[in-house]
């Protein structure tokens, strides 16, 4: 009789555990469904909420931690983005995207040396031109215009720079877009003209116009023109 009770108790425990696991799985699936719905609506605040709730239940899911860090950047929540990116990098040291998030956070805080160090290491390891472009932009934003121009010249010197592309983040969404190397270089050159002690807006517009003629869908260039020249193209 005693053995029978033990067996019955074990069976009950197993059944309860199985039910609990099924309940957690259903909750996780529901949270991801809600998260994906918010992404389609471009509601990143709500998307972050559902993803946070999911990660409370599955704290080792690096893929969703990666996504959450990107969304935090889009929401300009630098502290949360940095914390999440560091968690991913601790387990995936070669995760380029999360290294990029850490560089973005550093740049937003005005820590140019840290941002440049990350981009220089990424370019050295990958030879991906997007990290060379990121260095150029970072130099210009940090006031090192000569270094920024040197990067622009390096991009222009790449054979077929008007055909080969690099990847940049879109401003209108969380997606990416391919930008011609020459267009990227022209953007840097235009930005330099706006960052000098006496901004040369005419020269800047000349470079940005050439940039958009080559790459009409370059959102960063479009945004800069709209900001500085009030949409003049």
Secondary structure, DSSP 8 states (H G I E B T S, - for coil): -HHHHHHHHHHHHHHHHHHHHHHHHHHHHHHHHHHHHHHHTT-HHHHHHHHHHHHHH-TT-HHHHHHHHHHHHHTT-HHHHHHHHHHHHHH-TT-HHHHHHHHHHHHHTT-HHHHHHHHHHHHHHH--HHHHHHHHHHHHHTT-HHHHHHHHHHHHTSTTTTT-EEEEE-SSSS-EEEEEHHHHHHHHHHHHHHHSTT--HHHHHHHHHHHHHH-TT-HHHHHHHHHHHTT--
